[in-house]
């Protein structure tokens, strides 16, 4: 991903990164950026948010800035404090293993904590810890990817809405906020005016590293390897949720297939909220329909393969915070 603006922000804060650190680095004398990756550390669902978190860590590690250190951390739900993480990376700096340690961090004035991952329950349990950090002079940043749990509670389970609301209200004036879209930035600014909290709001441009690559054809189902004349392949990418409208798109394609269309539809996405019946329908129809494919879990390499082979991206979501598949498809060069 093209994270130049994030890097610039972190550099201005005199923060630092070093992935794959050992325990001797946990207590540091210089200013440090503690980078929270609680979500991918404890239950990596490889959602769009978590793909962004992984790629940002990889990007910063690859840059290897002089005198810069980053300490990845996680927040347990039932234990106070943030704890250090040991990362194992390959030669290209990709994260291949995460080791949760029991080493609790002790930040000092001038340090920063950057919370980017989605772990509502864990972060809510650390509110008093965050207050202690702020009193010490630690600068706190919390990434708000979107405000959908507040705006569209009908699209989320009750627990998620409750946790998001409680956490967000407790962060007012406690942390500064970072967002990736102008829409989310403007919404945060309106809330700031209404509720009179003094958090700063940063908007950072998000990009993608996704690029066309050579197919690994053996990763594709046999039926997708066979080309048919006058056939297009349409792709949907995103967690399975009612607001993403995967069911609606599938039913529209079924009407086309009944009229003789040979176009194929591929839906890729892990379970999200309120999706039990949607998952059931997608799974059953993927087994019975000739031109429909549903993949709940694939590798990042395979995802790029599917982008590259597709004729167009289908994006039917009623609301989004950012819409990462749009940027990934544009980078590959397939139309919407």
VEXBA-823716 format. One record per residue (C-alpha): residue in three letters; x, y, z; residue number from 0. Coordinates in steps of 0.2 Angstrom, whole numbers, padded with zeros to 4 digits. Layout:
REM VEXBA-823716
+------+-------+-------+-------+------+
! resn !     X !     Y !     Z ! resi !
+------+-------+-------+-------+------+
!  Ala !     X !     Y !     Z !  NUM !
...
+------+-------+-------+-------+------+
END
This chain:
REM VEXBA-823716
+------+-------+-------+-------+------+
! resn !     X !     Y !     Z ! resi !
+------+-------+-------+-------+------+
!  Unk !  0000 !  0000 !  0000 !    0 !
!  Unk !  0005 !  0018 ! -0003 !    1 !
!  Unk !  0006 !  0024 !  0015 !    2 !
!  Unk !  0017 !  0039 !  0012 !    3 !
!  Unk !  0006 !  0051 !  0022 !    4 !
!  Unk !  0005 !  0038 !  0037 !    5 !
!  Unk !  0024 !  0037 !  0036 !    6 !
!  Unk !  0025 !  0056 !  0036 !    7 !
!  Unk !  0013 !  0058 !  0051 !    8 !
!  Unk !  0023 !  0045 !  0061 !    9 !
!  Unk !  0040 !  0052 !  0056 !   10 !
!  Unk !  0034 !  0069 !  0062 !   11 !
!  Unk !  0030 !  0061 !  0079 !   12 !
!  Unk !  0047 !  0054 !  0080 !   13 !
!  Unk !  0041 !  0037 !  0081 !   14 !
!  Unk !  0049 !  0021 !  0075 !   15 !
!  Unk !  0048 !  0004 !  0068 !   16 !
!  Unk !  0058 ! -0012 !  0069 !   17 !
!  Unk !  0049 ! -0029 !  0066 !   18 !
!  Unk !  0055 ! -0045 !  0072 !   19 !
!  Unk !  0062 ! -0037 !  0088 !   20 !
!  Unk !  0068 ! -0048 !  0103 !   21 !
!  Unk !  0064 ! -0045 !  0121 !   22 !
!  Unk !  0079 ! -0034 !  0124 !   23 !
!  Unk !  0071 ! -0021 !  0114 !   24 !
!  Unk !  0055 ! -0020 !  0124 !   25 !
!  Unk !  0062 ! -0007 !  0136 !   26 !
!  Unk !  0068 !  0007 !  0126 !   27 !
!  Unk !  0076 !  0024 !  0131 !   28 !
!  Unk !  0071 !  0033 !  0115 !   29 !
!  Unk !  0054 !  0038 !  0109 !   30 !
!  Unk !  0044 !  0024 !  0103 !   31 !
!  Unk !  0029 !  0020 !  0093 !   32 !
!  Unk !  0018 !  0006 !  0100 !   33 !
!  Unk !  0008 !  0000 !  0086 !   34 !
!  Unk ! -0008 ! -0010 !  0091 !   35 !
!  Unk ! -0012 ! -0026 !  0081 !   36 !
!  Unk ! -0024 ! -0034 !  0093 !   37 !
!  Unk ! -0036 ! -0040 !  0080 !   38 !
!  Unk ! -0024 ! -0049 !  0068 !   39 !
!  Unk ! -0014 ! -0055 !  0084 !   40 !
!  Unk ! -0028 ! -0064 !  0092 !   41 !
!  Unk ! -0041 ! -0068 !  0079 !   42 !
!  Unk ! -0035 ! -0064 !  0061 !   43 !
!  Unk ! -0051 ! -0065 !  0050 !   44 !
!  Unk ! -0041 ! -0057 !  0036 !   45 !
!  Unk ! -0054 ! -0044 !  0033 !   46 !
!  Unk ! -0051 ! -0028 !  0023 !   47 !
!  Unk ! -0046 ! -0019 !  0039 !   48 !
!  Unk ! -0034 ! -0032 !  0044 !   49 !
!  Unk ! -0026 ! -0033 !  0027 !   50 !
!  Unk ! -0023 ! -0015 !  0028 !   51 !
!  Unk ! -0015 ! -0017 !  0045 !   52 !
!  Unk ! -0003 ! -0031 !  0039 !   53 !
!  Unk !  0002 ! -0021 !  0024 !   54 !
!  Unk !  0006 ! -0005 !  0034 !   55 !
!  Unk !  0017 ! -0015 !  0045 !   56 !
!  Unk !  0026 ! -0023 !  0030 !   57 !
!  Unk !  0028 ! -0006 !  0022 !   58 !
!  Unk !  0036 !  0002 !  0037 !   59 !
!  Unk !  0047 ! -0013 !  0040 !   60 !
!  Unk !  0053 ! -0013 !  0022 !   61 !
!  Unk !  0057 !  0006 !  0023 !   62 !
!  Unk !  0069 !  0002 !  0038 !   63 !
!  Unk !  0071 !  0020 !  0043 !   64 !
!  Unk !  0087 !  0025 !  0053 !   65 !
!  Unk !  0085 !  0027 !  0072 !   66 !
!  Unk !  0066 !  0022 !  0070 !   67 !
!  Unk !  0058 !  0008 !  0081 !   68 !
!  Unk !  0041 !  0002 !  0081 !   69 !
!  Unk !  0035 ! -0010 !  0094 !   70 !
!  Unk !  0020 ! -0021 !  0089 !   71 !
!  Unk !  0008 ! -0023 !  0104 !   72 !
!  Unk ! -0009 ! -0031 !  0108 !   73 !
!  Unk ! -0022 ! -0028 !  0121 !   74 !
!  Unk ! -0029 ! -0043 !  0131 !   75 !
!  Unk ! -0048 ! -0042 !  0135 !   76 !
!  Unk ! -0047 ! -0047 !  0153 !   77 !
!  Unk ! -0029 ! -0040 !  0158 !   78 !
!  Unk ! -0025 ! -0022 !  0160 !   79 !
!  Unk ! -0011 ! -0015 !  0149 !   80 !
!  Unk ! -0004 ! -0017 !  0131 !   81 !
!  Unk !  0009 ! -0032 !  0129 !   82 !
!  Unk !  0023 ! -0034 !  0116 !   83 !
!  Unk !  0022 ! -0045 !  0101 !   84 !
!  Unk !  0037 ! -0054 !  0093 !   85 !
!  Unk !  0035 ! -0054 !  0074 !   86 !
!  Unk !  0043 ! -0067 !  0062 !   87 !
!  Unk !  0045 ! -0060 !  0045 !   88 !
!  Unk !  0051 ! -0068 !  0028 !   89 !
!  Unk !  0064 ! -0060 !  0017 !   90 !
!  Unk !  0051 ! -0048 !  0009 !   91 !
!  Unk !  0046 ! -0042 !  0027 !   92 !
!  Unk !  0029 ! -0051 !  0026 !   93 !
!  Unk !  0023 ! -0057 !  0043 !   94 !
!  Unk !  0023 ! -0076 !  0044 !   95 !
!  Unk !  0021 ! -0078 !  0062 !   96 !
!  Unk !  0015 ! -0068 !  0078 !   97 !
!  Unk !  0021 ! -0073 !  0095 !   98 !
!  Unk !  0011 ! -0065 !  0110 !   99 !
!  Unk !  0022 ! -0061 !  0124 !  100 !
!  Unk !  0018 ! -0058 !  0143 !  101 !
!  Unk !  0030 ! -0043 !  0142 !  102 !
!  Unk !  0019 ! -0027 !  0147 !  103 !
!  Unk !  0024 ! -0011 !  0139 !  104 !
!  Unk !  0029 !  0004 !  0150 !  105 !
!  Unk !  0028 !  0019 !  0139 !  106 !
!  Unk !  0035 !  0036 !  0144 !  107 !
!  Unk !  0032 !  0054 !  0139 !  108 !
!  Unk !  0036 !  0057 !  0120 !  109 !
!  Unk !  0030 !  0039 !  0115 !  110 !
!  Unk !  0015 !  0036 !  0104 !  111 !
!  Unk !  0002 !  0023 !  0104 !  112 !
!  Unk ! -0006 !  0020 !  0086 !  113 !
!  Unk ! -0022 !  0009 !  0087 !  114 !
!  Unk ! -0027 !  0004 !  0070 !  115 !
!  Unk ! -0034 ! -0014 !  0071 !  116 !
!  Unk ! -0052 ! -0018 !  0075 !  117 !
!  Unk ! -0054 ! -0025 !  0092 !  118 !
!  Unk ! -0068 ! -0016 !  0101 !  119 !
!  Unk ! -0070 ! -0027 !  0117 !  120 !
!  Unk ! -0051 ! -0027 !  0120 !  121 !
!  Unk ! -0049 ! -0009 !  0118 !  122 !
!  Unk ! -0064 ! -0004 !  0128 !  123 !
!  Unk ! -0056 ! -0014 !  0143 !  124 !
!  Unk ! -0041 ! -0003 !  0141 !  125 !
!  Unk ! -0049 !  0014 !  0143 !  126 !
!  Unk ! -0042 !  0017 !  0160 !  127 !
!  Unk ! -0025 !  0011 !  0154 !  128 !
!  Unk ! -0026 !  0024 !  0140 !  129 !
!  Unk ! -0030 !  0037 !  0152 !  130 !
!  Unk ! -0015 !  0033 !  0162 !  131 !
!  Unk ! -0004 !  0033 !  0147 !  132 !
!  Unk ! -0011 !  0051 !  0142 !  133 !
!  Unk ! -0007 !  0057 !  0159 !  134 !
!  Unk !  0011 !  0051 !  0157 !  135 !
!  Unk !  0013 !  0061 !  0141 !  136 !
!  Unk !  0010 !  0047 !  0128 !  137 !
!  Unk !  0001 !  0053 !  0112 !  138 !
!  Unk ! -0013 !  0042 !  0107 !  139 !
!  Unk ! -0020 !  0039 !  0090 !  140 !
!  Unk ! -0036 !  0029 !  0086 !  141 !
!  Unk ! -0040 !  0024 !  0068 !  142 !
!  Unk ! -0059 !  0026 !  0064 !  143 !
!  Unk ! -0062 !  0016 !  0048 !  144 !
!  Unk ! -0080 !  0021 !  0048 !  145 !
!  Unk ! -0095 !  0025 !  0059 !  146 !
!  Unk ! -0107 !  0012 !  0052 !  147 !
!  Unk ! -0111 !  0004 !  0068 !  148 !
!  Unk ! -0118 !  0020 !  0074 !  149 !
!  Unk ! -0127 !  0025 !  0057 !  150 !
!  Unk ! -0133 !  0008 !  0052 !  151 !
!  Unk ! -0135 ! -0002 !  0068 !  152 !
!  Unk ! -0147 ! -0013 !  0058 !  153 !
!  Unk ! -0133 ! -0020 !  0049 !  154 !
!  Unk ! -0123 ! -0026 !  0064 !  155 !
!  Unk ! -0126 ! -0037 !  0079 !  156 !
!  Unk ! -0132 ! -0029 !  0095 !  157 !
!  Unk ! -0115 ! -0033 !  0104 !  158 !
!  Unk ! -0105 ! -0024 !  0090 !  159 !
!  Unk ! -0116 ! -0009 !  0091 !  160 !
!  Unk ! -0115 ! -0008 !  0110 !  161 !
!  Unk ! -0096 ! -0010 !  0110 !  162 !
!  Unk ! -0093 !  0003 !  0096 !  163 !
!  Unk ! -0104 !  0016 !  0104 !  164 !
!  Unk ! -0096 !  0014 !  0122 !  165 !
!  Unk ! -0079 !  0014 !  0115 !  166 !
!  Unk ! -0081 !  0028 !  0104 !  167 !
!  Unk ! -0089 !  0040 !  0117 !  168 !
!  Unk ! -0075 !  0036 !  0129 !  169 !
!  Unk ! -0061 !  0040 !  0116 !  170 !
!  Unk ! -0068 !  0058 !  0114 !  171 !
!  Unk ! -0055 !  0070 !  0120 !  172 !
!  Unk ! -0044 !  0055 !  0125 !  173 !
!  Unk ! -0036 !  0050 !  0109 !  174 !
!  Unk ! -0034 !  0059 !  0092 !  175 !
!  Unk ! -0043 !  0051 !  0077 !  176 !
!  Unk ! -0036 !  0045 !  0061 !  177 !
!  Unk ! -0047 !  0041 !  0046 !  178 !
!  Unk ! -0045 !  0036 !  0028 !  179 !
!  Unk ! -0059 !  0045 !  0019 !  180 !
!  Unk ! -0066 !  0063 !  0017 !  181 !
!  Unk ! -0083 !  0057 !  0022 !  182 !
!  Unk ! -0078 !  0049 !  0038 !  183 !
!  Unk ! -0068 !  0065 !  0042 !  184 !
!  Unk ! -0082 !  0076 !  0039 !  185 !
!  Unk ! -0094 !  0065 !  0050 !  186 !
!  Unk ! -0081 !  0065 !  0064 !  187 !
!  Unk ! -0079 !  0084 !  0063 !  188 !
!  Unk ! -0098 !  0086 !  0065 !  189 !
!  Unk ! -0098 !  0075 !  0080 !  190 !
!  Unk ! -0084 !  0085 !  0087 !  191 !
!  Unk ! -0093 !  0101 !  0085 !  192 !
!  Unk ! -0109 !  0094 !  0093 !  193 !
!  Unk ! -0101 !  0085 !  0108 !  194 !
!  Unk ! -0087 !  0098 !  0110 !  195 !
!  Unk ! -0073 !  0086 !  0112 !  196 !
!  Unk ! -0055 !  0091 !  0108 !  197 !
!  Unk ! -0048 !  0077 !  0099 !  198 !
!  Unk ! -0038 !  0081 !  0083 !  199 !
!  Unk ! -0044 !  0073 !  0067 !  200 !
!  Unk ! -0031 !  0067 !  0053 !  201 !
!  Unk ! -0037 !  0061 !  0036 !  202 !
!  Unk ! -0024 !  0050 !  0027 !  203 !
!  Unk ! -0025 !  0044 !  0009 !  204 !
!  Unk ! -0025 !  0026 !  0008 !  205 !
!  Unk ! -0018 !  0017 ! -0007 !  206 !
!  Unk ! -0014 ! -0001 ! -0012 !  207 !
!  Unk !  0001 ! -0012 ! -0017 !  208 !
!  Unk ! -0010 ! -0024 ! -0027 !  209 !
!  Unk ! -0003 ! -0026 ! -0044 !  210 !
!  Unk ! -0007 ! -0038 ! -0058 !  211 !
!  Unk !  0004 ! -0054 ! -0057 !  212 !
!  Unk !  0006 ! -0071 ! -0066 !  213 !
!  Unk ! -0008 ! -0083 ! -0063 !  214 !
!  Unk ! -0005 ! -0098 ! -0053 !  215 !
!  Unk ! -0018 ! -0107 ! -0063 !  216 !
!  Unk ! -0018 ! -0123 ! -0052 !  217 !
!  Unk ! -0025 ! -0113 ! -0038 !  218 !
!  Unk ! -0041 ! -0110 ! -0049 !  219 !
!  Unk ! -0056 ! -0122 ! -0049 !  220 !
!  Unk ! -0055 ! -0133 ! -0065 !  221 !
!  Unk ! -0071 ! -0125 ! -0071 !  222 !
!  Unk ! -0064 ! -0108 ! -0070 !  223 !
!  Unk ! -0049 ! -0113 ! -0081 !  224 !
!  Unk ! -0060 ! -0117 ! -0096 !  225 !
!  Unk ! -0063 ! -0102 ! -0106 !  226 !
!  Unk ! -0080 ! -0101 ! -0115 !  227 !
!  Unk ! -0084 ! -0089 ! -0129 !  228 !
!  Unk ! -0094 ! -0073 ! -0126 !  229 !
!  Unk ! -0091 ! -0075 ! -0107 !  230 !
!  Unk ! -0087 ! -0062 ! -0094 !  231 !
!  Unk ! -0081 ! -0065 ! -0076 !  232 !
!  Unk ! -0088 ! -0053 ! -0063 !  233 !
!  Unk ! -0081 ! -0052 ! -0046 !  234 !
!  Unk ! -0087 ! -0047 ! -0029 !  235 !
!  Unk ! -0075 ! -0045 ! -0014 !  236 !
!  Unk ! -0080 ! -0041 !  0004 !  237 !
!  Unk ! -0086 ! -0048 !  0020 !  238 !
!  Unk ! -0103 ! -0056 !  0019 !  239 !
!  Unk ! -0116 ! -0044 !  0026 !  240 !
!  Unk ! -0133 ! -0038 !  0022 !  241 !
!  Unk ! -0127 ! -0021 !  0017 !  242 !
!  Unk ! -0115 ! -0028 !  0004 !  243 !
!  Unk ! -0130 ! -0035 ! -0006 !  244 !
!  Unk ! -0122 ! -0051 ! -0011 !  245 !
!  Unk ! -0139 ! -0060 ! -0011 !  246 !
!  Unk ! -0146 ! -0047 ! -0022 !  247 !
!  Unk ! -0132 ! -0048 ! -0035 !  248 !
!  Unk ! -0133 ! -0067 ! -0036 !  249 !
!  Unk ! -0152 ! -0067 ! -0039 !  250 !
!  Unk ! -0150 ! -0054 ! -0053 !  251 !
!  Unk ! -0137 ! -0065 ! -0061 !  252 !
!  Unk ! -0148 ! -0080 ! -0059 !  253 !
!  Unk ! -0161 ! -0071 ! -0070 !  254 !
!  Unk ! -0147 ! -0068 ! -0083 !  255 !
!  Unk ! -0142 ! -0087 ! -0083 !  256 !
!  Unk ! -0161 ! -0092 ! -0085 !  257 !
!  Unk ! -0160 ! -0081 ! -0101 !  258 !
!  Unk ! -0145 ! -0091 ! -0107 !  259 !
!  Unk ! -0130 ! -0080 ! -0101 !  260 !
!  Unk ! -0114 ! -0088 ! -0099 !  261 !
!  Unk ! -0106 ! -0075 ! -0088 !  262 !
!  Unk ! -0099 ! -0081 ! -0072 !  263 !
!  Unk ! -0100 ! -0073 ! -0055 !  264 !
!  Unk ! -0087 ! -0075 ! -0041 !  265 !
!  Unk ! -0090 ! -0069 ! -0023 !  266 !
!  Unk ! -0076 ! -0069 ! -0011 !  267 !
!  Unk ! -0079 ! -0065 !  0007 !  268 !
!  Unk ! -0078 ! -0071 !  0025 !  269 !
!  Unk ! -0093 ! -0071 !  0037 !  270 !
!  Unk ! -0097 ! -0054 !  0044 !  271 !
!  Unk ! -0113 ! -0049 !  0053 !  272 !
!  Unk ! -0131 ! -0056 !  0052 !  273 !
!  Unk ! -0125 ! -0067 !  0038 !  274 !
!  Unk ! -0130 ! -0085 !  0043 !  275 !
!  Unk ! -0144 ! -0086 !  0029 !  276 !
!  Unk ! -0133 ! -0077 !  0016 !  277 !
!  Unk ! -0119 ! -0089 !  0019 !  278 !
!  Unk ! -0131 ! -0104 !  0018 !  279 !
!  Unk ! -0138 ! -0098 !  0001 !  280 !
!  Unk ! -0121 ! -0094 ! -0006 !  281 !
!  Unk ! -0114 ! -0111 ! -0001 !  282 !
!  Unk ! -0128 ! -0121 ! -0008 !  283 !
!  Unk ! -0129 ! -0111 ! -0024 !  284 !
!  Unk ! -0111 ! -0112 ! -0027 !  285 !
!  Unk ! -0112 ! -0131 ! -0027 !  286 !
!  Unk ! -0127 ! -0131 ! -0038 !  287 !
!  Unk ! -0125 ! -0117 ! -0051 !  288 !
!  Unk ! -0114 ! -0119 ! -0065 !  289 !
!  Unk ! -0108 ! -0101 ! -0067 !  290 !
!  Unk ! -0107 ! -0096 ! -0049 !  291 !
!  Unk ! -0092 ! -0098 ! -0037 !  292 !
!  Unk ! -0091 ! -0093 ! -0018 !  293 !
!  Unk ! -0075 ! -0093 ! -0009 !  294 !
!  Unk ! -0076 ! -0089 !  0010 !  295 !
!  Unk ! -0057 ! -0090 !  0012 !  296 !
!  Unk ! -0042 ! -0088 !  0000 !  297 !
!  Unk ! -0024 ! -0082 !  0001 !  298 !
!  Unk ! -0019 ! -0064 ! -0003 !  299 !
!  Unk ! -0010 ! -0071 ! -0019 !  300 !
!  Unk ! -0026 ! -0080 ! -0024 !  301 !
!  Unk ! -0036 ! -0064 ! -0022 !  302 !
!  Unk ! -0024 ! -0055 ! -0034 !  303 !
!  Unk ! -0027 ! -0069 ! -0046 !  304 !
!  Unk ! -0045 ! -0067 ! -0046 !  305 !
!  Unk ! -0044 ! -0049 ! -0048 !  306 !
!  Unk ! -0033 ! -0051 ! -0063 !  307 !
!  Unk ! -0044 ! -0064 ! -0072 !  308 !
!  Unk ! -0060 ! -0054 ! -0069 !  309 !
!  Unk ! -0069 ! -0043 ! -0082 !  310 !
!  Unk ! -0076 ! -0031 ! -0070 !  311 !
!  Unk ! -0079 ! -0028 ! -0051 !  312 !
!  Unk ! -0097 ! -0028 ! -0045 !  313 !
!  Unk ! -0099 ! -0017 ! -0030 !  314 !
!  Unk ! -0117 ! -0016 ! -0023 !  315 !
!  Unk ! -0114 ! -0010 ! -0005 !  316 !
!  Unk ! -0127 !  0002 !  0002 !  317 !
!  Unk ! -0114 !  0010 !  0013 !  318 !
!  Unk ! -0095 !  0009 !  0016 !  319 !
!  Unk ! -0082 !  0017 !  0026 !  320 !
!  Unk ! -0069 !  0017 !  0013 !  321 !
!  Unk ! -0071 !  0003 !  0000 !  322 !
!  Unk ! -0054 ! -0006 ! -0002 !  323 !
!  Unk ! -0059 ! -0017 ! -0016 !  324 !
!  Unk ! -0063 ! -0002 ! -0027 !  325 !
!  Unk ! -0045 !  0004 ! -0025 !  326 !
!  Unk ! -0038 ! -0014 ! -0027 !  327 !
!  Unk ! -0048 ! -0016 ! -0043 !  328 !
!  Unk ! -0042 !  0000 ! -0050 !  329 !
!  Unk ! -0024 ! -0004 ! -0047 !  330 !
!  Unk ! -0026 ! -0020 ! -0056 !  331 !
!  Unk ! -0035 ! -0011 ! -0070 !  332 !
!  Unk ! -0052 ! -0019 ! -0071 !  333 !
!  Unk ! -0068 ! -0008 ! -0072 !  334 !
!  Unk ! -0082 ! -0006 ! -0060 !  335 !
+------+-------+-------+-------+------+
END
